[in-house]
Amino acid sequence: MYIDTHAHLTDGAFDHDRQELIKGLAAGGIGKIIEISCDPKDFPVSAALAEKNPGIYLAFGIHPEFAETYTEGDMAALGEFLKHPKCVALGEIGLDYYWKPYNREKQLELFCRQLDMAIERDMPVSMHIREAYGDCMEVLESYGGRIKGVMHCFSGSAEIAERCAGLGLYIAFGGALTFRSNKKGPAACAATPIDRLLTETDCPYMAPEPHRGERNDPGSIPAICRKMAEIKGVSEVEMERAAEENAERLFGV
């Protein structure tokens, strides 16, 4: 069974065929999906989607893009939605220094506040880190291994991947792993122990080759898994089973 550990099925890109798409995923072997809700105004919409579909689980968090605008009311709402019976993680949270200008101090503050919430609740986190691995690793290592979770849509080096695995974290790869221009991704995947790898789509974004630029959906997980298997030198079946077991171990799904 394939598991998509990071999807955004409430995105407007799915408004015209969402339920039809979800109903058809089982035929392609997609058994479970974690719907990521990282904008407080969308928390109720994501919760309703999971309540309607048995194979969909939830993660709630506040994305770093909201570091300068989030409110204490948003944090209170997050605390409440983390109690949802289908919520299995806090996320996506993190640091994003790609879009400039950015407020480093505010992003670090929000990131650490949510890491503390995860520790208090004994929950894994889904982390969005973009051009901020230096600060990220400094923060994570300061917690002394108390953080459990996944580096979503990993774009760091092989050395960073090894450090993350050393902290007990998981590394997730999506469609970008198949991009011809992506050299760091395959190297990082090769450096990550197979018992630390997860599959994800980040749909509707990041469709794998040859569909790059098109709308992505959880049905692309087998293609991503095949690429991971090729890099790791194992069969697709072995890679699929490892990724499934890893997701079950981390998220309890």
C-alpha positions as CSV (number, residue, x, y, z in Angstrom):
1,M,0.0,0.0,0.0
2,Y,1.3,3.4,-0.9
3,I,1.0,6.4,1.5
4,D,1.1,10.0,0.6
5,T,2.5,11.7,3.7
6,H,2.0,15.3,2.4
7,A,-1.0,16.5,0.3
8,H,-3.1,19.6,0.0
9,L,-6.3,18.2,-1.4
10,T,-8.3,21.2,-0.1
11,D,-6.5,23.4,-2.6
12,G,-8.7,25.1,-5.2
13,A,-7.0,23.1,-7.9
14,F,-9.1,20.1,-6.9
15,D,-12.5,21.9,-6.6
16,H,-13.9,20.5,-9.7
17,D,-13.1,16.8,-9.1
18,R,-12.0,16.3,-5.5
19,Q,-14.2,13.5,-4.4
20,E,-14.0,11.7,-7.8
21,L,-10.2,11.8,-7.5
22,I,-10.2,10.5,-3.9
23,K,-12.5,7.6,-4.7
24,G,-10.3,6.5,-7.6
25,L,-7.0,6.4,-5.7
26,A,-7.5,3.0,-4.1
27,A,-7.4,1.4,-7.6
28,G,-3.9,2.7,-7.9
29,G,-2.8,1.3,-4.5
30,I,-3.0,4.6,-2.7
31,G,-4.2,3.6,0.8
32,K,-3.6,6.6,3.1
33,I,-3.1,10.3,2.7
34,I,-2.1,12.9,5.2
35,E,-3.8,16.2,4.4
36,I,-1.7,19.1,5.5
37,S,-3.5,22.2,6.7
38,C,-1.1,25.1,7.3
39,D,-3.3,28.2,7.1
40,P,-5.6,28.6,10.2
41,K,-8.6,29.8,8.1
42,D,-8.5,26.4,6.3
43,F,-8.4,24.2,9.4
44,P,-12.2,23.5,9.4
45,V,-12.2,22.7,5.7
46,S,-9.4,20.1,6.0
47,A,-11.1,18.6,9.1
48,A,-14.3,18.2,7.1
49,L,-12.5,16.5,4.2
50,A,-10.9,13.9,6.6
51,E,-14.2,13.3,8.3
52,K,-15.8,12.5,5.0
53,N,-13.0,10.1,3.7
54,P,-11.7,7.2,5.9
55,G,-8.3,7.0,4.3
56,I,-7.4,10.7,4.9
57,Y,-5.6,11.8,8.0
58,L,-4.7,15.3,9.2
59,A,-1.8,17.6,10.1
60,F,-2.4,21.1,11.4
61,G,0.2,23.8,11.6
62,I,1.0,27.4,10.8
63,H,3.3,27.9,7.7
64,P,6.3,30.2,8.0
65,E,4.7,32.5,5.4
66,F,2.3,33.6,8.2
67,A,5.1,34.4,10.7
68,E,4.4,38.1,10.6
69,T,0.7,38.0,10.5
70,Y,-0.4,35.1,12.8
71,T,-2.3,35.9,15.9
72,E,-2.7,34.3,19.4
73,G,-6.2,33.4,18.2
74,D,-4.5,31.3,15.5
75,M,-2.3,29.6,18.0
76,A,-5.4,28.8,20.2
77,A,-7.2,27.4,17.1
78,L,-4.2,25.3,16.3
79,G,-4.2,23.8,19.8
80,E,-7.9,22.9,19.4
81,F,-7.5,21.3,16.0
82,L,-4.6,19.2,17.1
83,K,-7.1,17.4,19.3
84,H,-9.0,16.2,16.2
85,P,-9.2,12.4,16.3
86,K,-7.7,12.1,12.8
87,C,-4.8,14.5,13.5
88,V,-1.5,12.6,13.4
89,A,1.0,15.5,13.1
90,L,1.7,19.2,13.6
91,G,2.6,20.8,10.3
92,E,3.7,22.0,8.1
93,I,5.9,24.3,10.0
94,G,9.4,25.6,9.5
95,L,11.6,28.2,7.9
96,D,11.5,29.7,4.4
97,Y,14.2,32.1,3.4
98,Y,13.5,31.8,-0.3
99,W,11.0,34.6,-0.7
100,K,12.5,37.9,0.1
101,P,12.3,40.0,2.2
102,Y,11.7,37.6,5.1
103,N,11.6,38.1,8.9
104,R,14.1,35.6,10.2
105,E,13.4,36.4,13.9
106,K,9.6,36.0,13.5
107,Q,10.0,32.8,11.5
108,L,12.3,31.3,14.2
109,E,9.9,32.4,16.9
110,L,6.9,30.7,15.2
111,F,8.9,27.6,14.4
112,C,10.1,27.1,18.0
113,R,6.7,27.8,19.5
114,Q,5.2,25.0,17.4
115,L,8.1,22.6,18.1
116,D,7.4,23.2,21.8
117,M,3.7,22.4,21.2
118,A,4.6,19.2,19.4
119,I,6.8,18.1,22.3
120,E,4.1,18.9,24.8
121,R,1.6,16.8,22.9
122,D,4.1,14.0,21.9
123,M,3.3,14.6,18.2
124,P,5.5,14.4,15.1
125,V,6.1,17.5,13.0
126,S,6.1,18.0,9.3
127,M,8.8,20.6,8.5
128,H,9.0,22.9,5.5
129,I,12.6,24.1,5.2
130,R,13.7,26.2,2.2
131,E,17.1,27.8,2.0
132,A,17.3,27.8,5.8
133,Y,19.0,24.5,6.7
134,G,21.7,26.2,8.7
135,D,19.2,27.8,11.1
136,C,17.0,24.7,11.0
137,M,19.7,22.3,12.0
138,E,20.9,24.6,14.8
139,V,17.4,24.7,16.2
140,L,16.7,21.0,15.9
141,E,20.1,20.0,17.4
142,S,19.4,22.4,20.3
143,Y,16.4,20.2,21.2
144,G,18.7,17.3,21.8
145,G,16.8,14.7,19.8
146,R,13.4,15.5,21.4
147,I,11.8,16.4,18.0
148,K,10.3,13.6,16.0
149,G,9.1,14.2,12.5
150,V,9.8,14.5,8.8
151,M,11.7,16.9,6.6
152,H,9.1,17.5,4.0
153,C,10.1,18.0,0.3
154,F,13.7,17.7,1.3
155,S,16.0,20.0,-0.7
156,G,19.2,19.8,1.4
157,S,22.5,18.1,0.9
158,A,23.5,14.5,1.6
159,E,25.4,15.7,4.6
160,I,22.2,17.5,6.0
161,A,20.2,14.3,5.3
162,E,22.7,12.3,7.3
163,R,22.5,14.7,10.2
164,C,18.7,14.6,10.2
165,A,18.7,10.8,10.2
166,G,21.1,11.0,13.1
167,L,18.6,13.0,15.0
168,G,16.0,10.3,14.4
169,L,14.1,12.3,11.8
170,Y,12.6,11.1,8.5
171,I,13.2,12.5,5.0
172,A,10.4,12.8,2.5
173,F,10.9,13.1,-1.2
174,G,8.3,13.9,-3.9
175,G,8.2,14.6,-7.6
176,A,11.2,16.9,-7.6
177,L,13.3,13.8,-7.1
178,T,12.6,12.9,-10.7
179,F,13.5,16.3,-12.2
180,R,16.5,16.0,-14.5
181,S,18.0,19.2,-13.1
182,N,17.9,17.9,-9.5
183,K,21.3,16.6,-8.5
184,K,21.2,17.1,-4.7
185,G,17.9,15.1,-4.3
186,P,19.2,11.8,-5.5
187,A,22.4,12.2,-3.5
188,A,20.5,13.0,-0.4
189,C,18.1,10.1,-1.0
190,A,21.1,7.7,-1.5
191,A,22.6,9.0,1.8
192,T,19.4,8.4,3.8
193,P,18.8,5.0,5.4
194,I,15.9,3.2,3.9
195,D,14.2,3.0,7.3
196,R,14.0,6.9,7.3
197,L,12.5,7.5,3.9
198,L,8.9,8.6,3.2
199,T,6.9,9.2,0.1
200,E,4.9,12.4,-0.5
201,T,3.5,14.5,-3.4
202,D,2.9,18.0,-2.0
203,C,0.1,18.0,-4.4
204,P,-1.2,19.9,-6.3
205,Y,2.4,21.0,-6.7
206,M,5.6,19.2,-7.8
207,A,4.3,16.6,-10.3
208,P,7.0,14.2,-11.3
209,E,8.5,13.9,-14.8
210,P,7.2,13.7,-17.5
211,H,4.3,15.7,-16.0
212,R,6.3,18.5,-14.4
213,G,4.2,21.7,-14.4
214,E,0.9,19.8,-14.4
215,R,-1.5,19.4,-11.5
216,N,-0.1,16.7,-9.1
217,D,-2.2,14.3,-7.0
218,P,-1.5,11.3,-4.7
219,G,-1.7,9.0,-7.7
220,S,1.9,9.9,-8.6
221,I,3.2,8.2,-5.5
222,P,4.1,5.0,-7.4
223,A,6.3,6.9,-9.8
224,I,8.1,8.6,-6.9
225,C,8.5,5.3,-5.2
226,R,10.1,3.8,-8.3
227,K,12.6,6.6,-8.5
228,M,13.5,6.1,-4.8
229,A,13.9,2.4,-5.4
230,E,16.2,3.0,-8.3
231,I,18.4,5.3,-6.2
232,K,18.5,2.9,-3.3
233,G,19.1,-0.1,-5.4
234,V,16.1,-2.1,-4.2
235,S,12.9,-3.4,-5.8
236,E,9.9,-1.1,-6.0
237,V,8.0,-3.6,-3.7
238,E,10.7,-3.3,-1.1
239,M,10.8,0.5,-1.3
240,E,7.0,0.7,-1.1
241,R,6.9,-1.6,2.0
242,A,9.7,0.4,3.7
243,A,8.0,3.7,3.1
244,E,4.7,2.3,4.3
245,E,6.2,0.9,7.5
246,N,8.1,4.2,8.1
247,A,4.9,6.2,7.8
248,E,3.1,3.9,10.1
249,R,5.9,4.1,12.7
250,L,6.1,7.9,12.6
251,F,2.4,8.9,12.3
252,G,0.6,5.8,13.7
253,V,-1.6,5.6,10.6
